[in-house]
């Protein structure tokens, strides 16, 4: 068994039909290489695609967007290199990474930092790409910038906090209830309890009335109003998800605040676009300013247990779920 394939949409995770197949090692075309996958993160978008919730997904196909592995065929200068990456087209519009082998254009391949293991590298992908692309589009935080992360203990939230604190920002993070920050950070993270704290009031009180220069709202509608009230003049708010699609919008407050809203959809970023993000993240990982998510044995699955891995993600696993082909 070298790969899994989803042949049709499923009504729910229990009805999911995975085909397990043995395939020969692929032969790369011009400008391509073949990667033997060592680890591949499982993202919510991977699971949604297998359940038919991605209208542009093609059938049948191999799921999976993130990977780390070793180049086993292609140009001589890449052979044996340990590489990592991600791509919005992988597992959606073409076969993806939940397989023993992955064929990619050479332009999309990046060597991973030596201090990140192959197992860890396969779990970096989507959360860090999403976090960085949002911050980049909003104008990367500078030393002394104030950043508010809504959903700070989610994986995109944790990645955002890592990047923001590595760049010298002062970070506040919101969760639904009281609790510590669960990830790595290069500075102090002020955690707010949404069940008790008035987010906007705390932000104003603790920043001398300034508020947040960047709000990374990973949840969307539940924090929309208070996040708006917490924004500084000229601030940007980033969205990657929501519960309610329609929210009240105060146009007056928006233009008087000189605010910007940024929407991020990394499914629109192919492997080459994601490689450009890894070019920026790689040196920060190599320097130890960013750290990969811990990969725990309880959340690591062989390909034969892929359905269990998908179920764990769908049920809100608190740790990164990783397939080990």
N, C-alpha and C positions, 0 to 999 in steps of 0.2 A: 504494500500500500504506500503510494508516494503522494497522493493528493486526495482531496475531497471535492465534490462538485454538487452544487445545488441545481436541481433539474427543473424545479417549478416552485411557484409561490406556495407558502404554507399559511393556513388560517391562524395558527399559533405555534409556539415553540414546540409543543408536544407533537404537532402534526408535521414538523420539519422532516423532509426526506433528504438525507445526505448520501451520496454515492461515494464509495471508497474504491479507488482505482489504482492499479499499478501502471505507471507510464515510463517510457524510456527517458533518459536524460535528454532534454531538448538541445537542438543545435542552434547556436546564435546566428542571426543574419548579419548583414553588413551594419556596422556601427552598434552592435549589441554585445552583451555578455550574459552568461548564465551564472546565477547565484544559487548555491546550495543553502537553503534557509535553515538557520540554527534556531531562531525564535521569531515569533510573530505575535504582536499584541492583538487582542480582540477588543474592538471598539463598539460602542452602541450602534454606530452607523453600519458596521459589518452585520450585526444581528438584524437590524431593521431591513437591510437589503435582502437578507435571506428570507425574511417574512413578507417580501413583496411591497415594502413601504417606501421604496425608492423608485419612482415611476420611470426613471431613465436607466434603471439597471437592466442588463441584457441577460437572457437565459439560453442555455445553461451556462454556468460559470463557476470558477473557484473564488470563494470569498477572500477578504483580507486586504488591508491597506498598509499595514506597518510590517517591517522586517528588519532582521539583521542576519548576516550569513557570510559565506566565503565564496569568492569568485572562482569557479571551477572550469570555465571555458570563456574564451574571448581573447582580447589583446594580451600579449605577453606581459605588459607592464602592470596588468591588473590581476593576473593569476595569483591565487593564494591570499589576496588582500581581504581583510575583514571589513565589511561594509555595512552601512545602515541606511534606512530611508523610509519614505512613505509616498503615497500618491492618491489623489482623489479619484483617479480613473481605475485604480487597482481594486479588483473585487466588485466593481460596479459596471463599468463599460468594457472591461476585459478581465481575463483571469488574474486573480490576485495572489496573495502571499501565504495563504493557508495550505501550503503544499511543500513538498521537499525541494522543488526547483522553481526558480523564477527567472524569466528572461526579461531584461530591461535594456533600454538604450544606454550607451556608455555615458551620455550627458547627464543621466539621472543618478549615477552611482557616486557615492561619497565614502571615503574611508572613515571608519569610526575612530574616535580617540582611544588610545591604548589603555587608559584607565577606566574605561567603561567595558564591562564584559559583554560577550555576545548575547547572553541571556537578558541582561539589562537593556542593551541597545535596541532589541526588538520591541521593547515596551515604551520607548521614548516618543516616537512618531506623532500621531494625531494630537495629543494634548499639548505638546510643546510647539508644534507647528501652528496650531490654532492660537495659542497664547501669544507667540511672537508676532504672527501676522496681524492680530488685532492691535497689539501695542504699536507695531510699525505703522499701520494705517492711521492710528490716532496721534502719531508723533511720539516716538519713543520717550519714556520718562527720563529725566535728567536727575543728577544729584540734587536732592531737596524737593523734587516733585512729590505731590501727594497723590497716591493711587488708592482707590477703593475697589475691592474685589467682592462682588456679590456671589456667594457660593464658593467661599475660599477654600473649603476642604474637598471640593470636587477635584478631579484630576486636572482639568483645564485651569481651575482656580489655583491649585498648587503650583502648576507650571508658571502661571502668570506672576505669582508672588515670588517665585525663585528669580525670574528674569527681572522683575521690578526692583527687588532688593539688591540684586547683583549690580544693577545700574545706579544704585544709590538713592532710590526713592524711599519715601516714608509711606508705609503701607498699613491700611485698615482693611479688615476682611469681615464679611457678614456670614453668619450661619443661622439656621432656623432656631437654634437653641444654644445655650452656653456650652463652651468647650474649648480646649486649646487648639492651636493650629497643628495639623498632623504631618506637615511636610517639612522640607528643608527650606531655610531662608538665610540670607546673608545679613539680615538685620532683624530688629524687633517687629513683630506683626501684632497689631492691636486688634483683637478679636471682638466683634460686636454680636450681641444676642438679639436677633430679630424679634423674638417673642417678648422682649422686655425693653430693649433700647430704641429710642427714636434716632434712627440712623443719621438723618440730616442734622439734628440738634447736636449729637455727639461730634460729628465731623466739623461743624462750625465752632463748637466750644473748644475743641482740642487743636484747631489750626488757626486760632486767632481770627475767626470769621471768614477765612479764605475758602475752605471747602476742598473738594477733590479736583485735581487737574485732569485726571483720567479715571473714569469708572469702567471697570470691566464687569459687565452684567452677564454672568453665565447662565442665569435662570430666566431672565426676561420680565414678564408682566408682574410677578409678585413684588419685585423691588423697584419697578419703574418709577412710581411717583416719588418715593423717598430718595431714590438715586438722583432724580432730576433736581430735587431740592438741595441735595448735597453738592452739586456741581459748582465749581468756581467759575468766574467770568472767563469765557474762552475755552471752557473744558469740553472734552469729548466723552461720549458714552458708547461702549462697544457692546454689540449684541451677537450672540451665537445660537440662542435658543429662546423659546418662550413656552408658556402654558396657554395663556389667552392670546389669540392673534390680534385682537383689537383692544386698544387701551385709550383712555382719555388723553388728549394731547393739547397742552397749553401753548399755542403758537406765540402768544405775547411773551411768555417767560422764555421760550426758546430763542427768539431773536434778540430780546433784551439781554439775555445771558450770553449771546454770541456763541451758542453751543453747536456742537457737531455730533451727529449720530453716525456710527460706523457699523455696517453689517458685514459679518464674516461667514463665508461658506467654503470650507476647505475642500469640499467635494469638487469645487470648480478649479482647484489647484492640482495640476497633474504632477507626475513624478519629477519633472525637470524644475517646475516652480517650487516644489517642496525641497529639492536639492539646494536651491538658493537660500532657503531658510536654514538648512543644516550647515551651510557655509558660515552663517552668522552664529549659530548655536555651538558648533563644534569647538571653537577656541575657548568658550566659556566652560564647557564640560571638561576640556583638557586641563584648564587652570583650576578646576575644582570649585568654581563659582556656581555652576549648576551641577546638580546631581541627578542621576537616573532614579526612577521610582524603584523601591525595593520589589523584588520578585520573590514571592513566597511559594513554598512547595505546594501549599493547599490550593493555590490559584494557578498552577502549572499543569497543562494537560497534553497528552499525546494526541496525534491526529484522530486516533480511533475514539477518543472521548470529546471530539469537537462539539457535539450537541450539548454535552454537560458544560463545556466552557461558555457556549453561547447562552445557555440558560442562566449561568452564574452572572453574566453581564446584564442580561435582561432583568434579573432580580435585584440589581443594584449592588454588585460586589464592591466592597470598600477598597479593595486593592486591585492593581492591574492584573488582568487575566491574560495569560500567555500560552500559546501553543508552541510545542517543541517538536517540529517535524523530524 
